[in-house]
Amino acid sequence: MFISRPIQLLKLAGVVSLNLTGKWIPTRSIQSYSTSALLNLKPLNSRISDCMRNGFTEEAQMLFDEMPQRNTVTYNAMIRGYFQNGHFGEGVSLFDEMPERDIFSYNTMIAGLMKFGDIDGASEIFQKMPFRDVVSWNSMISGYVSNGLIGEALRVFSGMVLKDVVSWNLVIAGLVGVGKVDIAEEFFKEMGTRDIASWTTMISGLASAGRILEARGLFEDMPVRDVRAWNTMIAGYIENGCIEIGEVLFQKMPQRDFRSWNEMINGLVRNQRIQDAMRLFVEMPQKCRRSWNSIVFGLIRNGLIKEAHAFLEKSPFSDTVSWTNLIVGYFETGEVDTAVSIFELMPAQDATAWNVIICGLGENDHGEEGLKFFVKMKEGGPFPDEATFTSVLTICSDLPTLHLGRQIHAQVTKTGFNYFVAVSNAMVTLYARCGNSNSALLLFSSMTSHDVISWNSIICGLAHNGNGVEAIEMFEKMRSTDIKPNHITFVGVLSACSHAGLVDQGKYYFDFMKYKCCLEPTIEHYTCIVDLLGRFGLIDEAMSFLRQMEANGVEVPASVWGAVLGACRIHKNIQVGEIAGERILEIEPHNSGVYIILAEVYLSSGKREDAERVWVRMREKGVKKQPACSWVEVNGSGHVFLSGDSSHPQFSRVCGVLGLLHMEMEIGILKSNAASFQEMQVLNDECSELV
């Protein structure tokens, strides 16, 4: 049946539908449905908004494409919908195509760009706006806060001529979110007008800072309290270990919502009062799966995995969320087989469940199995999202498999998920761990915004590949931004100093971390410093550093002693090597590598008897050397080789190629020796002539 263009548009707009007699009839109370009705774009624009709100992006796009005319509201609805549904690129492109823009267009773009981490893009739009309203300023503040740039948020706030209560609330919430409660309190006191959200945010901040009495005082001073204020106060008491007072307040509440019951139930579960939590769940006037899942998640979070599993088996409220949380719990306890079994028995699996199984397998050293589930997900599961791609790229980094990683990179770019910072971070890490520093740098440079993980990925990646100087230069660039380095950042920096031989700079950055950034050194930092000193022969200084550690009450772990032992092997320091080796064996008596390195130290100094004594000790302890392992990726397929293992299907061919290489090396050595002999002969002849 042919459908005319006007009728097709009206159908897409939800204005008409087909009845049983085959006639188009109105679905809404509109008096006329002639072509002229299309001049009234309001129903079409509303339909686009409805489609986008419910995730029907393609239907909205179809309606937009078929419209004979559009107005600014039409474009705004599409752009906002694209951002709501994760289609960042389409939203930006459509904004660029707009013939006319209003202030709502600009505000929508700012919010959307900030949501996807494109801070520079949002700032550029803001600067180009012909005029701004308070929503424009608030969108910038909100975006900076959500991206962790509270300093920029304060700068924008201070530049506002007219501020509303939302402006103040955004800044106060941002300060509370980064732990600057004292400054937030100053802003709160300066407010001319406050709403319930202002009071509630400040109460939450004080409670999170442990100032529960001040929070309660503020709660009592509130002119009007809603259920959110009561919930925040109860949550504060629970967070500060005063659950009994929270219970009293819960009983006094004039009205309760789901969060009230949920906060109380979760608090009881966190305090191991499982029976009381179950009793409260039974008392709930309106039970739902969400509240039940809160109890299950509470049990899992407190390590009561088996109890949660037993509850789920008997409960009528169990759903996909319940079973997904249980899978997470089993992965956290290392019970991989049980987690996989539960996943496969689930009646329905959503994207979150698939992401959990892929990520959990990767984190539990079953990356190849995780990749197999990713393939299954693409074949018959939901469409992968940003969490899926982040997990898969992380697995590719850990294996590592650059060939598959490049394929995933192509899929990420095609679907537009490269605009998510977490996905881009995973790609930078992938290329860096696979030794492709240039691609890692290119990706990092192309990112619209960076977080601390972005910087850590590139700094640690460069250090890992021996590009120490470049890693330190990147760290100095990071220092010029608002992003603060963390413990992982300095592991990369100190490792870079070690690779580049920058002893003095390594010491400087260690002190900078400790005294300027107020970050307490961890085992990894101590190991890096000892490795740096030992690698360049400063073994006595490394030992002094260890003695200082012990004097400060820090127990020297095996990894740090291992760095000393490695340095002693390089520099043939038997005396310190013996001390380091024995200290490691006290902690890890079955570490085969230590016995072997210690024996090598003795052999390199001509002490064969001492080396044999180490080997005898190793046999008496029943310690066996772990076989060496290597792997290579050829045409997208991984090949693993173990020392002494001949089970590889192409073992004979590999041996043949190695034999040829060995022959070529020997021939090359012989030719080199012959050339050297001829040169010496010529030199001798010349000397004879001179004599």
C-alpha positions as CSV (number, residue, x, y, z in Angstrom):
1,M,0.0,0.0,0.0
2,F,1.4,3.4,-1.0
3,I,1.6,5.9,1.8
4,S,1.7,9.6,0.9
5,R,4.5,11.7,2.4
6,P,2.2,13.8,4.6
7,I,0.5,10.7,6.0
8,Q,3.8,9.0,6.6
9,L,5.0,12.0,8.6
10,L,1.8,12.1,10.6
11,K,2.2,8.4,11.4
12,L,5.8,8.8,12.5
13,A,4.7,11.7,14.6
14,G,2.1,9.5,16.3
15,V,-0.7,11.8,15.0
16,V,-2.5,9.1,12.9
17,S,-2.6,5.3,12.9
18,L,-4.2,2.5,10.7
19,N,-7.5,1.0,11.8
20,L,-8.9,-2.5,10.9
21,T,-10.6,-1.2,7.8
22,G,-7.4,0.1,6.3
23,K,-8.1,3.8,6.9
24,W,-5.8,6.3,8.6
25,I,-7.5,7.7,11.7
26,P,-6.3,10.3,14.2
27,T,-4.7,9.2,17.5
28,R,-4.8,12.6,19.0
29,S,-7.5,15.3,19.3
30,I,-6.3,17.4,16.3
31,Q,-9.1,18.8,14.1
32,S,-7.3,18.7,10.8
33,Y,-4.6,16.5,9.3
34,S,-4.0,18.1,6.0
35,T,-0.6,18.9,4.6
36,S,-0.9,22.3,6.0
37,A,-0.9,20.7,9.5
38,L,2.8,20.1,9.0
39,L,3.4,23.8,9.3
40,N,2.6,23.3,13.0
41,L,5.9,21.6,14.0
42,K,5.1,21.3,17.7
43,P,3.6,17.7,17.5
44,L,6.5,16.5,15.4
45,N,9.1,18.1,17.7
46,S,7.4,16.6,20.7
47,R,7.5,13.2,19.0
48,I,11.2,13.5,18.3
49,S,11.8,14.3,22.0
50,D,9.7,11.3,23.0
51,C,11.6,9.0,20.7
52,M,14.9,10.2,22.0
53,R,13.8,10.1,25.6
54,N,12.9,6.4,25.1
55,G,16.1,5.5,23.2
56,F,14.5,5.3,19.7
57,T,17.3,7.2,18.0
58,E,16.7,5.8,14.5
59,E,13.0,6.6,14.6
60,A,13.8,10.2,15.6
61,Q,16.3,10.4,12.8
62,M,13.8,9.1,10.3
63,L,11.2,11.6,11.4
64,F,13.8,14.4,11.3
65,D,15.0,13.5,7.7
66,E,11.4,13.3,6.4
67,M,10.3,16.7,7.7
68,P,9.8,19.2,4.9
69,Q,10.6,22.1,7.2
70,R,12.3,22.4,10.6
71,N,12.8,25.0,13.2
72,T,15.4,25.6,15.9
73,V,13.4,23.5,18.4
74,T,13.6,20.6,16.0
75,Y,17.4,20.8,15.9
76,N,17.6,21.3,19.6
77,A,15.5,18.2,20.3
78,M,17.7,16.1,18.0
79,I,21.0,17.3,19.5
80,R,19.8,16.9,23.0
81,G,18.6,13.4,22.1
82,Y,21.9,12.4,20.5
83,F,23.7,13.4,23.7
84,Q,21.2,11.6,25.9
85,N,21.8,8.4,23.9
86,G,25.6,8.5,23.7
87,H,25.8,9.7,20.0
88,F,28.4,12.4,20.6
89,G,29.6,12.8,17.1
90,E,26.1,13.1,15.6
91,G,25.2,15.8,18.1
92,V,28.2,17.9,17.3
93,S,27.7,17.5,13.5
94,L,24.1,18.5,13.7
95,F,24.9,21.6,15.7
96,D,27.4,22.6,13.1
97,E,24.7,22.2,10.4
98,M,22.1,24.4,12.2
99,P,21.0,27.4,10.1
100,E,20.0,29.3,13.2
101,R,20.7,28.9,16.9
102,D,19.0,30.1,20.0
103,I,20.4,30.2,23.6
104,F,19.0,26.7,24.3
105,S,21.1,25.4,21.3
106,Y,24.3,26.7,22.9
107,N,23.3,25.5,26.4
108,T,22.5,22.0,25.1
109,M,25.9,21.8,23.4
110,I,27.8,23.0,26.5
111,A,26.1,20.3,28.6
112,G,26.6,17.6,26.0
113,L,30.3,18.4,25.4
114,M,30.9,18.5,29.2
115,K,29.1,15.2,29.6
116,F,31.5,13.5,27.1
117,G,34.6,15.2,28.6
118,D,35.2,17.7,25.7
119,I,36.0,20.5,28.1
120,D,37.9,22.7,25.5
121,G,35.0,22.3,23.1
122,A,32.4,23.4,25.7
123,S,34.6,26.4,26.7
124,E,34.9,27.4,23.0
125,I,31.1,27.3,22.5
126,F,30.7,29.3,25.7
127,Q,33.1,32.0,24.5
128,K,31.4,32.3,21.1
129,M,27.9,32.7,22.5
130,P,26.4,36.0,21.3
131,F,24.6,36.3,24.7
132,R,24.4,34.1,27.8
133,D,21.8,33.5,30.5
134,V,22.3,32.0,34.0
135,V,21.8,28.5,32.6
136,S,24.8,29.0,30.3
137,W,27.0,29.9,33.3
138,N,25.6,27.1,35.4
139,S,26.2,24.6,32.6
140,M,29.8,25.5,32.5
141,I,30.1,25.3,36.3
142,S,28.3,21.9,36.4
143,G,30.6,20.6,33.6
144,Y,33.8,21.6,35.3
145,V,32.6,20.1,38.6
146,S,31.6,16.8,36.9
147,N,35.0,16.6,35.2
148,G,36.9,17.3,38.4
149,L,38.1,20.8,37.6
150,I,36.8,22.6,40.7
151,G,39.3,25.4,40.2
152,E,37.8,26.3,36.8
153,A,34.3,26.0,38.2
154,L,35.2,28.6,40.9
155,R,36.7,30.9,38.2
156,V,33.5,30.8,36.2
157,F,31.4,31.3,39.3
158,S,33.4,34.4,40.3
159,G,32.9,35.8,36.8
160,M,29.1,35.6,37.0
161,V,27.3,38.9,37.4
162,L,23.9,37.4,38.4
163,K,23.9,34.1,40.3
164,D,20.9,32.1,41.3
165,V,20.6,29.5,44.0
166,V,21.5,26.7,41.5
167,S,24.9,28.5,40.9
168,W,25.7,28.5,44.6
169,N,24.5,24.9,45.0
170,L,26.7,23.6,42.1
171,V,29.8,25.2,43.6
172,I,29.1,24.1,47.1
173,A,28.4,20.5,45.9
174,G,31.6,20.6,43.9
175,L,33.7,21.7,46.9
176,V,32.1,19.0,49.0
177,G,32.8,16.4,46.4
178,V,36.6,17.1,46.5
179,G,36.6,17.3,50.3
180,K,37.0,21.1,50.6
181,V,34.2,21.3,53.2
182,D,35.6,24.4,55.0
183,I,35.5,26.4,51.8
184,A,32.1,25.0,51.0
185,E,30.9,26.2,54.4
186,E,32.2,29.7,53.7
187,F,30.2,29.8,50.4
188,F,27.1,28.5,52.2
189,K,27.3,31.3,54.8
190,E,27.6,33.9,52.0
191,M,24.4,32.7,50.3
192,G,21.6,35.2,50.3
193,T,18.9,32.7,49.5
194,R,19.0,29.0,50.2
195,D,16.7,26.2,49.2
196,I,16.4,22.7,50.6
197,A,19.2,21.4,48.3
198,S,21.6,24.0,49.7
199,W,21.0,22.8,53.3
200,T,21.1,19.1,52.3
201,T,24.4,19.4,50.4
202,M,26.1,21.2,53.3
203,I,24.8,18.6,55.8
204,S,26.1,15.8,53.5
205,G,29.5,17.6,53.4
206,L,29.8,18.0,57.1
207,A,28.8,14.4,57.7
208,S,31.3,13.1,55.2
209,A,34.0,15.1,56.9
210,G,33.2,13.4,60.3
211,R,31.6,16.6,61.7
212,I,28.3,14.8,62.5
213,L,27.4,17.1,65.4
214,E,27.6,20.2,63.2
215,A,25.7,18.4,60.5
216,R,22.9,17.6,63.0
217,G,22.9,21.3,64.1
218,L,22.4,22.4,60.6
219,F,19.7,19.8,60.1
220,E,17.8,21.2,63.2
221,D,18.2,24.8,61.8
222,M,16.5,24.0,58.5
223,P,13.3,26.0,58.1
224,V,11.8,23.3,56.0
225,R,12.8,19.6,55.7
226,D,11.9,17.2,52.9
227,V,12.5,13.5,52.8
228,R,15.9,14.0,51.1
229,A,17.1,16.0,54.1
230,W,16.1,13.3,56.5
231,N,17.7,10.6,54.3
232,T,21.0,12.6,54.2
233,M,21.1,13.0,58.0
234,I,20.4,9.2,58.5
235,A,23.1,8.3,55.9
236,G,25.5,10.6,57.8
237,Y,24.9,8.8,61.1
238,I,25.4,5.4,59.4
239,E,28.5,6.6,57.7
240,N,30.0,7.8,61.0
241,G,29.3,4.5,62.8
242,C,26.2,5.8,64.7
243,I,23.6,3.5,63.3
244,E,21.6,3.4,66.5
245,I,21.0,7.2,66.3
246,G,20.2,6.7,62.6
247,E,17.6,4.1,63.6
248,V,16.0,6.6,66.0
249,L,15.8,9.3,63.3
250,F,14.4,6.8,60.9
251,Q,11.5,6.1,63.3
252,K,10.8,9.8,63.7
253,M,10.6,10.5,59.9
254,P,7.2,12.0,59.0
255,Q,7.3,10.2,55.7
256,R,9.7,7.8,54.0
257,D,10.6,7.0,50.4
258,F,12.5,4.1,48.9
259,R,15.9,5.6,49.8
260,S,14.9,5.9,53.4
261,W,14.3,2.2,53.7
262,N,17.3,1.4,51.5
263,E,19.8,3.5,53.5
264,M,18.6,1.9,56.7
265,I,18.7,-1.6,55.3
266,N,22.2,-1.1,53.8
267,G,23.4,0.3,57.1
268,L,22.2,-2.7,59.0
269,V,23.9,-5.0,56.5
270,R,27.2,-3.1,56.7
271,N,27.0,-3.6,60.5
272,Q,26.5,-7.4,60.0
273,R,22.9,-7.1,61.3
274,I,21.5,-9.3,58.6
275,Q,18.4,-10.4,60.5
276,D,17.5,-6.8,61.3
277,A,17.9,-5.9,57.7
278,M,15.6,-8.7,56.6
279,R,13.0,-7.7,59.2
280,L,13.1,-4.1,57.9
281,F,12.6,-5.4,54.4
282,V,9.6,-7.4,55.5
283,E,8.1,-4.2,57.0
284,M,8.5,-2.2,53.8
285,P,5.1,-1.0,52.6
286,Q,6.0,-1.4,49.0
287,K,8.6,-4.1,48.2
288,C,10.4,-4.2,44.9
289,R,13.3,-5.9,43.3
290,R,15.4,-2.8,43.7
291,S,15.2,-2.9,47.5
292,W,15.8,-6.6,47.5
293,N,18.9,-6.1,45.3
294,S,20.2,-3.6,47.9
295,I,20.1,-6.3,50.5
296,V,21.8,-8.8,48.2
297,F,24.5,-6.2,47.3
298,G,25.0,-5.4,50.9
299,L,25.6,-9.1,51.7
300,I,28.0,-9.4,48.8
301,R,29.9,-6.2,49.7
302,N,30.4,-7.6,53.2
303,G,31.9,-10.8,51.9
304,L,28.8,-12.9,52.6
305,I,28.7,-14.4,49.1
306,K,27.3,-17.8,50.0
307,E,24.6,-16.3,52.2
308,A,23.5,-14.0,49.3
309,H,23.5,-17.0,46.9
310,A,21.2,-19.0,49.2
311,F,18.8,-16.0,49.6
312,L,18.7,-15.6,45.8
313,E,17.9,-19.2,45.2
314,K,14.7,-18.9,47.3
315,S,13.6,-15.4,46.6
316,P,10.8,-14.4,44.2
317,F,12.5,-11.0,43.8
318,S,15.7,-12.2,42.1
319,D,16.4,-10.6,38.7
320,T,19.3,-9.9,36.3
321,V,20.7,-7.3,38.7
322,S,20.7,-9.7,41.6
323,W,22.5,-12.4,39.7
324,T,25.0,-9.9,38.2
325,N,25.9,-8.7,41.7
326,L,26.4,-12.3,42.8
327,I,28.8,-12.9,39.8
328,V,30.8,-9.8,40.9
329,G,31.0,-11.2,44.4
330,Y,32.3,-14.6,43.2
331,F,34.9,-12.9,41.0
332,E,36.1,-10.9,43.9
333,T,36.7,-14.1,45.9
334,G,38.4,-15.7,43.0
335,E,35.8,-18.3,42.4
336,V,35.8,-17.9,38.6
337,D,34.2,-21.2,37.6
338,T,31.2,-20.5,39.9
339,A,30.8,-17.0,38.4
340,V,30.8,-18.3,34.9
341,S,28.3,-21.0,35.8
342,I,25.9,-18.5,37.2
343,F,26.2,-16.3,34.2
344,E,25.4,-19.2,31.8
345,L,22.4,-20.2,33.9
346,M,20.9,-16.7,34.0
347,P,17.5,-16.6,32.2
348,A,18.4,-13.2,30.7
349,Q,21.7,-11.3,30.4
350,D,21.9,-7.6,29.8
351,A,24.9,-5.5,28.8
352,T,26.0,-5.1,32.4
353,A,26.0,-8.8,33.0
354,W,28.2,-9.4,29.9
355,N,30.5,-6.6,30.9
356,V,30.9,-8.1,34.4
357,I,31.8,-11.6,33.0
358,I,34.3,-10.1,30.5
359,C,35.9,-7.8,33.1
360,G,35.9,-10.4,35.8
361,L,37.7,-13.0,33.7
362,G,40.3,-10.4,32.7
363,E,41.0,-9.4,36.3
364,N,41.3,-13.0,37.3
365,D,43.9,-13.9,34.7
366,H,41.5,-15.6,32.4
367,G,41.8,-12.9,29.7
368,E,41.5,-15.3,26.7
369,E,38.2,-16.7,28.1
370,G,37.0,-13.1,28.5
371,L,37.8,-12.4,24.8
372,K,35.7,-15.5,23.9
373,F,32.8,-14.1,25.8
374,F,33.2,-10.8,23.9
375,V,32.9,-12.6,20.6
376,K,29.8,-14.4,21.9
377,M,28.4,-11.0,23.0
378,K,28.9,-9.6,19.5
379,E,27.3,-12.6,17.9
380,G,24.2,-12.9,20.0
381,G,24.2,-10.5,22.9
382,P,23.5,-6.9,23.5
383,F,25.5,-4.2,21.6
384,P,28.8,-3.5,23.4
385,D,29.1,-0.2,25.2
386,E,32.0,1.9,26.6
387,A,32.5,-0.4,29.6
388,T,32.7,-3.5,27.3
389,F,35.4,-1.9,25.1
390,T,37.3,-0.6,28.1
391,S,37.4,-4.2,29.5
392,V,38.4,-5.8,26.2
393,L,41.1,-3.3,25.5
394,T,42.5,-3.9,29.1
395,I,42.6,-7.6,28.4
396,C,44.4,-7.0,25.1
397,S,46.9,-4.9,27.1
398,D,47.5,-7.6,29.7
399,L,48.0,-10.6,27.3
400,P,49.3,-8.5,25.3
401,T,47.8,-8.9,21.8
402,L,48.3,-5.9,19.6
403,H,46.6,-7.4,16.5
404,L,43.3,-7.9,18.3
405,G,43.7,-4.6,20.1
406,R,43.9,-2.8,16.7
407,Q,40.7,-4.5,15.6
408,I,39.0,-3.3,18.8
409,H,40.4,0.2,18.2
410,A,38.7,0.2,14.8
411,Q,35.4,-0.8,16.2
412,V,35.7,1.8,19.0
413,T,36.3,4.5,16.4
414,K,33.5,3.3,14.2
415,T,30.9,3.4,17.0
416,G,32.1,6.7,18.5
417,F,33.1,5.3,21.9
418,N,36.6,6.8,21.5
419,Y,35.1,10.0,22.9
420,F,34.8,8.4,26.3
421,V,37.9,9.1,28.3
422,A,38.0,5.7,29.9
423,V,38.0,4.0,26.5
424,S,40.8,6.3,25.2
425,N,42.8,5.6,28.3
426,A,42.6,1.9,27.7
427,M,43.7,2.3,24.1
428,V,46.7,4.4,25.2
429,T,47.6,1.7,27.7
430,L,47.3,-1.0,25.1
431,Y,49.7,0.6,22.6
432,A,52.1,1.5,25.3
433,R,52.2,-2.0,26.8
434,C,52.6,-3.5,23.3
435,G,55.7,-1.4,22.7
436,N,54.1,1.0,20.3
437,S,54.9,4.3,22.0
438,N,54.3,6.5,18.9
439,S,50.7,5.2,18.6
440,A,50.2,5.7,22.3
441,L,51.4,9.3,22.1
442,L,49.3,10.0,19.0
443,L,46.2,8.7,20.8
444,F,47.0,10.7,23.9
445,S,47.4,13.9,21.9
446,S,44.1,13.4,20.0
447,M,42.1,13.1,23.3
448,T,39.8,16.0,23.9
449,S,40.4,15.8,27.7
450,H,42.6,13.9,30.1
451,D,42.1,12.6,33.6
452,V,44.8,11.3,36.0
453,I,44.5,7.9,34.5
454,S,45.3,9.3,31.0
455,W,48.5,10.9,32.3
456,N,49.4,7.8,34.2
457,S,48.9,5.6,31.1
458,I,51.2,7.6,28.9
459,I,53.9,8.3,31.6
460,C,54.1,4.6,32.7
461,G,53.9,3.5,29.1
462,L,56.8,5.6,28.0
463,A,58.8,4.5,31.1
464,H,58.0,0.8,30.4
465,N,59.4,1.1,26.9
466,G,62.6,2.7,28.1
467,N,61.7,6.3,27.0
468,G,62.6,7.7,30.4
469,V,63.4,11.3,29.3
470,E,60.1,11.5,27.4
471,A,58.2,10.2,30.3
472,I,59.6,12.8,32.6
473,E,58.9,15.6,30.0
474,M,55.3,14.3,30.0
475,F,55.1,14.5,33.8
476,E,56.3,18.1,33.7
477,K,53.5,18.9,31.2
478,M,51.0,17.2,33.7
479,R,52.3,19.5,36.5
480,S,51.2,22.5,34.4
481,T,47.5,21.3,34.4
482,D,45.0,21.2,37.2
483,I,45.2,17.4,37.5
484,K,47.1,16.2,40.6
485,P,49.5,13.2,40.3
486,N,48.8,10.2,42.5
487,H,50.9,7.2,43.7
488,I,50.7,5.5,40.2
489,T,52.0,8.6,38.5
490,F,55.2,8.6,40.7
491,V,55.7,4.9,40.1
492,G,56.0,5.8,36.4
493,V,58.2,8.8,37.0
494,L,60.6,6.9,39.3
495,S,60.7,4.0,36.9
496,A,61.5,6.5,34.1
497,C,64.4,7.9,36.1
498,S,65.7,4.4,36.6
499,H,65.6,3.6,32.9
500,A,67.2,6.9,31.9
501,G,69.9,6.7,34.6
502,L,68.7,10.0,36.2
503,V,69.8,9.3,39.8
504,D,69.6,12.8,41.1
505,Q,66.2,13.5,39.5
506,G,64.9,10.2,40.9
507,K,65.8,11.3,44.4
508,Y,64.3,14.7,43.8
509,Y,61.0,13.3,42.6
510,F,60.8,10.9,45.5
511,D,61.1,13.8,47.9
512,F,58.7,15.9,45.8
513,M,56.1,13.1,46.1
514,K,56.6,12.8,49.8
515,Y,56.9,16.3,51.0
516,K,55.2,18.5,48.3
517,C,52.4,16.2,47.2
518,C,52.0,14.7,50.7
519,L,51.8,11.1,49.3
520,E,53.2,8.4,51.5
521,P,55.6,6.1,49.5
522,T,54.5,2.6,48.8
523,I,56.4,-0.6,48.2
524,E,56.5,0.2,44.5
525,H,58.2,3.6,45.1
526,Y,60.8,2.1,47.4
527,T,61.5,-0.6,44.9
528,C,62.0,1.9,42.1
529,I,64.5,4.0,44.2
530,V,66.5,1.0,45.3
531,D,66.5,-0.3,41.7
532,L,67.7,3.2,40.5
533,L,70.5,3.3,43.0
534,G,71.6,-0.3,42.5
535,R,71.4,-0.3,38.8
536,F,74.2,2.4,38.7
537,G,76.4,0.8,41.3
538,L,75.3,2.8,44.3
539,I,74.7,-0.3,46.3
540,D,76.0,1.2,49.6
541,E,73.6,4.1,49.2
542,A,70.8,1.7,48.4
543,M,71.5,-0.2,51.7
544,S,71.5,3.1,53.6
545,F,68.1,3.8,52.1
546,L,66.9,0.4,53.3
547,R,68.2,1.0,56.8
548,Q,66.4,4.4,56.8
549,M,63.2,2.5,55.8
550,E,63.5,0.1,58.7
551,A,64.3,3.0,61.1
552,N,61.0,4.6,60.0
553,G,59.1,1.5,60.8
554,V,58.7,0.3,57.2
555,E,59.2,-3.4,56.7
556,V,61.4,-4.0,53.7
557,P,59.5,-6.4,51.4
558,A,61.0,-9.1,49.2
559,S,60.6,-7.0,46.0
560,V,62.9,-4.3,47.4
561,W,65.5,-6.9,48.4
562,G,65.1,-8.4,45.0
563,A,66.1,-5.1,43.4
564,V,69.2,-5.1,45.6
565,L,70.1,-8.7,44.6
566,G,69.7,-7.9,40.9
567,A,72.1,-5.0,41.3
568,C,74.6,-7.2,43.1
569,R,74.5,-9.6,40.2
570,I,75.3,-6.9,37.7
571,H,78.1,-5.3,39.8
572,K,79.4,-8.6,41.3
573,N,78.9,-7.5,44.9
574,I,78.9,-10.9,46.7
575,Q,78.8,-9.6,50.3
576,V,75.6,-7.5,49.9
577,G,74.2,-10.1,47.5
578,E,74.4,-12.7,50.1
579,I,72.5,-10.5,52.6
580,A,69.8,-9.6,50.1
581,G,69.4,-13.2,49.0
582,E,69.0,-14.5,52.5
583,R,66.5,-11.8,53.4
584,I,64.4,-12.7,50.5
585,L,64.5,-16.4,51.3
586,E,63.4,-15.7,54.9
587,I,60.2,-14.1,53.4
588,E,59.8,-16.4,50.3
589,P,61.7,-19.7,51.0
590,H,60.3,-21.3,47.8
591,N,61.3,-18.5,45.4
592,S,63.3,-20.4,42.8
593,G,64.6,-17.3,41.0
594,V,66.5,-16.1,44.1
595,Y,68.4,-19.4,44.4
596,I,69.4,-19.2,40.7
597,I,70.5,-15.5,40.9
598,L,72.4,-16.2,44.1
599,A,74.2,-19.1,42.5
600,E,75.0,-16.9,39.4
601,V,76.5,-14.2,41.7
602,Y,78.9,-16.9,43.2
603,L,79.8,-18.4,39.8
604,S,80.6,-15.0,38.3
605,S,83.1,-14.4,41.1
606,G,84.6,-17.9,40.7
607,K,83.1,-19.4,43.9
608,R,81.7,-22.6,42.4
609,E,81.6,-24.4,45.8
610,D,79.3,-21.7,47.2
611,A,77.1,-21.9,44.1
612,E,76.8,-25.7,44.5
613,R,75.9,-25.2,48.1
614,V,73.0,-23.0,47.0
615,W,71.8,-25.7,44.5
616,V,71.9,-28.4,47.2
617,R,69.9,-26.2,49.5
618,M,67.4,-25.6,46.7
619,R,67.0,-29.4,46.1
620,E,66.7,-30.0,49.9
621,K,63.8,-27.5,50.1
622,G,62.1,-29.2,47.2
623,V,62.2,-26.0,45.1
624,K,62.0,-26.4,41.4
625,K,62.9,-23.9,38.7
626,Q,59.8,-22.6,36.9
627,P,60.2,-23.2,33.2
628,A,60.9,-20.1,31.1
629,C,57.9,-19.0,29.0
630,S,57.6,-16.8,26.0
631,W,54.9,-16.1,23.4
632,V,54.6,-14.5,20.0
633,E,51.7,-13.3,18.0
634,V,51.7,-14.3,14.3
635,N,48.8,-13.4,11.9
636,G,46.5,-12.7,14.9
637,S,47.2,-16.0,16.6
638,G,49.2,-16.4,19.8
639,H,51.9,-19.1,20.2
640,V,53.2,-20.0,23.6
641,F,56.5,-21.7,24.2
642,L,57.8,-23.3,27.4
643,S,61.4,-24.3,28.1
644,G,61.8,-28.0,27.5
645,D,58.4,-28.4,25.9
646,S,58.2,-29.8,22.4
647,S,54.4,-30.1,22.1
648,H,53.9,-27.2,19.7
649,P,52.5,-28.5,16.4
650,Q,55.2,-26.6,14.4
651,F,58.0,-27.4,16.8
652,S,60.2,-29.1,14.1
653,R,59.9,-26.1,11.8
654,V,60.7,-23.7,14.6
655,C,63.8,-25.7,15.4
656,G,64.8,-25.7,11.8
657,V,64.6,-22.0,11.5
658,L,66.5,-21.5,14.7
659,G,69.2,-23.9,13.4
660,L,69.5,-21.8,10.2
661,L,69.8,-18.6,12.2
662,H,72.4,-20.2,14.4
663,M,74.4,-21.2,11.3
664,E,74.2,-17.7,9.9
665,M,75.4,-16.2,13.2
666,E,78.3,-18.6,13.2
667,I,79.2,-17.7,9.6
668,G,79.0,-14.1,10.5
669,I,81.3,-14.6,13.4
670,L,83.8,-16.5,11.3
671,K,83.8,-13.8,8.6
672,S,84.3,-11.2,11.3
673,N,87.2,-13.1,12.8
674,A,88.7,-13.6,9.3
675,A,88.5,-9.9,8.5
676,S,90.0,-9.1,11.9
677,F,92.8,-11.6,11.2
678,Q,93.6,-10.0,7.8
679,E,93.6,-6.5,9.4
680,M,96.1,-7.8,12.0
681,Q,98.2,-9.4,9.3
682,V,98.4,-6.1,7.3
683,L,99.2,-4.2,10.5
684,N,102.1,-6.7,11.3
685,D,103.5,-6.4,7.8
686,E,103.4,-2.6,8.0
687,C,105.2,-2.8,11.4
688,S,107.8,-5.1,9.9
689,E,108.5,-2.7,7.0
690,L,109.0,0.2,9.5
691,V,111.5,-1.9,11.5
